[in-house]
């Protein structure tokens, strides 16, 4: 290899687990099931590459969307990737909503789980909505 060709990034099991936010046991289970490629090398010298990182991120995305590991296997083998919509809301179901009062008569209600938003994304959205409201009302006062 020439000196300009970058070496592929190598990860220990602990580094890989930290990057994908999964426990070691889960990663090993996915390898055992054949969902993730085995590491290169053995024992303490074993390492993982961006390929395993991408596989684990895909598995995590799909399982968080509610897919079974069997369906994940199908997707990894090239099946069409259609993530099902969230289940329909039924009477008696409990939802946690985030509610932002922008001004009297102006409110924003979000169910972060159904919207697929993390708490920091909800906070960012609320900040952006408040900033937009401030800009709009400030413009009206100047006109």
SERO-4910 file (N, C-alpha, C, O; in steps of 0.05 Angstrom, whole numbers):
BEGIN
 pado doro    nc1    nc2    nc3   cac1   cac2   cac3    cc1    cc2    cc3    oc1    oc2    oc3
  Unk    A     16    -24      0      0      0      0     17     25      0     39     25     12
  Unk    A      8     46    -13     23     71    -13     19     85     13      1     78     28
  Unk    A     35    105     18     33    119     43      9    136     45     -1    143     66
  Unk    A     -3    144     21    -26    162     21    -52    146     26    -72    158     35
  Unk    A    -52    120     22    -77    104     26    -82    101     55    -66     89     70
  Unk    A   -105    112     65   -111    109     93   -117     81    101   -130     66     86
  Unk    A   -108     73    124   -114     47    135   -144     47    144   -153     67    154
  Unk    A   -158     24    139   -186     23    149   -186     26    180   -168     16    193
  Unk    A   -206     39    190   -208     43    219   -213     17    232   -230      1    223
  Unk    A   -200     12    254   -203    -13    270   -214     -6    297   -207     15    309
  Unk    A   -233    -22    307   -245    -18    333   -243    -42    350   -245    -65    340
  Unk    A   -238    -38    375   -240    -60    395   -269    -65    399   -286    -49    392
  Unk    A   -276    -87    412   -304    -93    419   -315    -71    436   -338    -62    432
  Unk    A   -300    -61    456   -310    -40    474   -315    -14    458   -335      0    463
  Unk    A   -297     -7    440   -300     17    424   -325     15    406   -341     34    404
  Unk    A   -328     -8    394   -351    -13    376   -377    -11    392   -396      2    383
  Unk    A   -378    -23    416   -402    -22    433   -409      7    441   -432     14    442
  Unk    A   -388     22    447   -393     50    455   -404     66    431   -422     83    435
  Unk    A   -394     61    407   -403     76    384   -432     70    377   -447     88    368
  Unk    A   -441     45    380   -468     37    373   -487     37    397   -511     32    394
  Unk    A   -476     43    420   -492     44    445   -507     18    450   -531     18    455
  Unk    A   -492     -4    447   -503    -31    453   -484    -46    472   -460    -41    471
  Unk    A   -495    -63    489   -478    -78    507   -462    -99    491   -470   -108    470
  Unk    A   -439   -107    502   -422   -127    490   -438   -153    485   -435   -165    464
  Unk    A   -454   -160    504   -469   -185    502   -487   -185    477   -490   -205    463
  Unk    A   -500   -162    472   -518   -159    449   -502   -161    423   -511   -175    405
  Unk    A   -479   -148    422   -463   -149    398   -454   -177    392   -455   -187    370
  Unk    A   -445   -191    413   -436   -219    410   -460   -236    401   -456   -255    385
  Unk    A   -484   -231    411   -508   -246    403   -514   -242    374   -520   -261    359
  Unk    A   -512   -217    364   -517   -212    336   -496   -226    318   -502   -235    297
  Unk    A   -471   -227    328   -450   -242    313   -457   -271    312   -455   -284    291
  Unk    A   -465   -282    335   -473   -310    337   -496   -317    318   -496   -338    306
  Unk    A   -515   -299    315   -538   -303    298   -530   -300    268   -546   -307    250
  Unk    A   -507   -288    263   -498   -284    236   -508   -257    224   -507   -253    200
  Unk    A   -519   -240    241   -528   -214    232   -505   -194    228   -507   -175    212
  Unk    A   -483   -199    242   -459   -182    241   -436   -200    234   -433   -222    245
  Unk    A   -418   -190    217   -394   -205    210   -377   -210    235   -375   -193    253
  Unk    A   -363   -233    235   -344   -239    256   -321   -219    255   -315   -209    234
  Unk    A   -308   -214    278   -285   -196    278   -261   -209    263   -261   -234    258
  Unk    A   -242   -193    255   -218   -202    243   -199   -209    266   -195   -193    284
  Unk    A   -186   -232    264   -168   -241    286   -184   -255    308   -208   -258    306
  Unk    A   -169   -263    328   -181   -277    350   -172   -266    377   -152   -252    379
  Unk    A   -186   -274    397   -181   -266    425   -176   -236    428   -192   -220    417
  Unk    A   -155   -229    442   -150   -200    447   -141   -185    422   -143   -160    422
  Unk    A   -131   -199    402   -122   -186    378   -145   -180    358   -141   -167    337
  Unk    A   -169   -190    364   -192   -187    346   -199   -157    344   -197   -142    363
  Unk    A   -207   -150    319   -216   -122    315   -240   -121    296   -244   -140    281
  Unk    A   -254    -99    297   -277    -95    281   -272    -71    262   -255    -55    268
  Unk    A   -287    -70    240   -283    -48    221   -309    -32    217   -329    -38    231
  Unk    A   -308    -13    199   -332      3    194   -354    -14    183   -378     -7    186
  Unk    A   -348    -37    171   -369    -55    161   -387    -64    185   -411    -63    183
  Unk    A   -374    -74    206   -390    -83    229   -404    -60    242   -427    -63    252
  Unk    A   -391    -37    243   -404    -13    254   -430     -6    239   -450     -1    251
  Unk    A   -428     -6    212   -452     -1    196   -474    -22    200   -497    -15    201
  Unk    A   -465    -47    201   -485    -69    206   -500    -64    232   -524    -66    233
  Unk    A   -485    -58    253   -497    -55    280   -515    -30    280   -536    -31    293
  Unk    A   -507     -8    267   -524     15    267   -550     10    252   -571     19    260
  Unk    A   -548     -6    230   -573    -13    216   -591    -31    233   -615    -26    234
  Unk    A   -579    -50    246   -595    -68    263   -608    -52    285   -632    -56    291
  Unk    A   -594    -34    297   -605    -18    319   -628      0    309   -649      1    322
  Unk    A   -624     12    286   -645     29    274   -671     12    269   -693     21    276
  Unk    A   -667    -11    258   -690    -28    251   -704    -39    276   -728    -40    277
  Unk    A   -688    -48    295   -701    -59    319   -715    -37    335   -736    -42    347
  Unk    A   -704    -13    336   -717      9    349   -743     17    335   -761     28    348
  Unk    A   -745     11    309   -769     16    294   -790     -6    298   -812     -5    287
  Unk    A   -782    -27    314   -801    -48    320   -799    -73    303   -815    -91    306
  Unk    A   -778    -75    287   -775    -99    270   -763   -122    286   -746   -118    304
  Unk    A   -771   -146    279   -760   -170    292   -732   -175    281   -725   -165    259
  Unk    A   -716   -191    295   -690   -198    285   -692   -215    260   -674   -214    243
  Unk    A   -713   -230    257   -718   -245    232   -721   -226    209   -710   -231    187
  Unk    A   -737   -205    212   -741   -185    191   -715   -170    186   -708   -164    163
  Unk    A   -699   -164    207   -674   -151    203   -655   -168    186   -641   -157    169
  Unk    A   -655   -194    191   -639   -212    174   -647   -210    145   -630   -209    128
  Unk    A   -673   -209    140   -683   -207    112   -673   -181    100   -664   -181     77
  Unk    A   -674   -159    115   -664   -133    105   -634   -134     99   -625   -123     79
  Unk    A   -619   -146    117   -590   -148    113   -583   -165     89   -563   -161     76
  Unk    A   -601   -184     82   -597   -201     59   -607   -188     33   -607   -201     12
  Unk    A   -617   -163     35   -625   -149     11   -655   -146      6   -663   -136    -15
  Unk    A   -671   -154     25   -700   -150     21   -706   -121     21   -691   -104     31
  Unk    A   -729   -114      9   -737    -86      8   -741    -74     36   -755    -86     52
  Unk    A   -729    -51     41   -729    -39     67   -753    -20     71   -750      4     66
  Unk    A   -775    -31     79   -798    -15     85   -803    -17    115   -810    -38    125
  Unk    A   -799      5    129   -804      6    157   -833     11    162   -844     30    151
  Unk    A   -847     -6    177   -875     -2    181   -881     23    196   -865     32    213
  Unk    A   -905     35    191   -912     59    206   -917     52    235   -922     28    242
  Unk    A   -916     71    253   -921     65    281   -949     54    284   -967     60    268
  Unk    A   -954     38    305   -981     26    308  -1001     48    312   -995     70    323
  Unk    A  -1026     42    303  -1047     62    306  -1054     67    336  -1050     49    353
  Unk    A  -1062     91    341  -1070     98    368  -1097     85    374  -1116     87    358
  Unk    A  -1099     73    397  -1123     59    405  -1134     71    431  -1119     82    447
  Unk    A  -1160     70    435  -1171     80    460  -1158     65    483  -1155     41    483
  Unk    A  -1151     80    503  -1139     69    527  -1108     68    526  -1095     63    546
  Unk    A  -1097     75    503  -1067     75    501  -1057    100    516  -1071    121    516
  Unk    A  -1034     98    527  -1023    120    542   -999    131    526   -982    116    516
  Unk    A   -999    158    522   -978    171    508   -967    193    525   -981    206    540
  Unk    A   -941    198    522   -928    220    536   -924    242    515   -911    238    495
  Unk    A   -936    265    520   -934    287    501   -917    309    512   -915    314    536
  Unk    A   -903    323    494   -889    347    501   -906    370    491   -914    371    468
  Unk    A   -911    390    508   -929    411    502   -915    438    506   -905    444    527
  Unk    A   -914    454    485   -901    480    486   -923    501    482   -937    501    461
  Unk    A   -925    519    501   -943    542    498   -926    564    487   -908    575    500
  Unk    A   -931    572    462   -916    592    448   -926    620    456   -910    638    463
  Unk    A   -952    623    456   -965    648    464   -995    641    469  -1003    618    464
  Unk    A  -1010    659    479  -1038    655    484  -1051    647    458  -1052    663    439
  Unk    A  -1062    623    456  -1075    613    432  -1057    599    413  -1066    589    392
  Unk    A  -1031    597    419  -1012    584    401   -997    563    417   -982    569    436
  Unk    A  -1001    538    410   -989    516    424   -979    495    405   -989    492    382
  Unk    A   -958    480    413   -947    459    397   -946    434    415   -936    434    437
  Unk    A   -959    412    405   -959    387    420   -945    366    403   -951    362    380
  Unk    A   -927    351    416   -911    331    402   -911    305    419   -909    307    444
  Unk    A   -914    283    406   -910    257    419   -883    247    408   -882    236    387
  Unk    A   -861    252    423   -834    247    412   -830    219    402   -816    214    382
  Unk    A   -841    199    415   -838    171    407   -849    166    379   -836    154    363
  Unk    A   -873    175    374   -885    172    348   -871    188    327   -870    181    304
  Unk    A   -861    212    335   -848    230    316   -819    221    311   -806    230    293
  Unk    A   -809    202    327   -782    192    324   -761    213    333   -739    214    322
  Unk    A   -768    230    352   -750    251    361   -738    244    388   -751    234    406
  Unk    A   -712    250    391   -698    247    416   -703    272    433   -711    293    422
  Unk    A   -700    271    459   -705    294    476   -690    319    467   -702    341    468
  Unk    A   -665    316    459   -650    340    450   -662    352    424   -660    376    420
  Unk    A   -673    334    407   -685    344    383   -711    359    389   -717    379    376
  Unk    A   -726    349    408   -751    363    416   -744    391    427   -757    411    421
  Unk    A   -724    392    444   -715    418    455   -706    437    433   -713    461    434
  Unk    A   -692    427    413   -683    443    391   -707    453    375   -707    477    366
  Unk    A   -726    436    371   -750    444    356   -765    466    371   -774    486    360
  Unk    A   -768    463    397   -781    483    414   -767    510    412   -779    531    409
  Unk    A   -740    509    414   -725    534    412   -729    547    385   -732    572    383
  Unk    A   -729    531    363   -733    542    336   -761    554    333   -764    575    321
  Unk    A   -781    541    344   -809    551    342   -811    577    358   -823    596    348
  Unk    A   -799    579    382   -800    603    397   -785    626    383   -794    649    383
  Unk    A   -763    620    370   -748    640    355   -764    649    331   -765    673    326
  Unk    A   -776    631    317   -793    638    294   -816    656    303   -823    675    289
  Unk    A   -829    648    325   -852    664    335   -842    693    342   -856    712    336
  Unk    A   -819    695    354   -808    721    362   -803    737    337   -809    761    336
  Unk    A   -791    725    316   -785    739    291   -811    748    278   -812    771    269
  Unk    A   -831    732    277   -857    739    264   -870    762    279   -879    781    267
  Unk    A   -872    759    305   -885    781    321   -869    806    321   -881    828    322
  Unk    A   -843    804    320   -826    828    319   -829    843    292   -830    867    292
  Unk    A   -831    827    270   -835    839    244   -862    854    243   -863    876    231
  Unk    A   -883    843    254   -909    856    254   -909    882    268   -922    901    260
  Unk    A   -894    884    290   -892    909    306   -878    930    290   -883    954    294
  Unk    A   -859    922    273   -843    942    258   -859    953    234   -853    975    224
  Unk    A   -878    938    224   -894    946    200   -914    966    206   -928    975    188
***
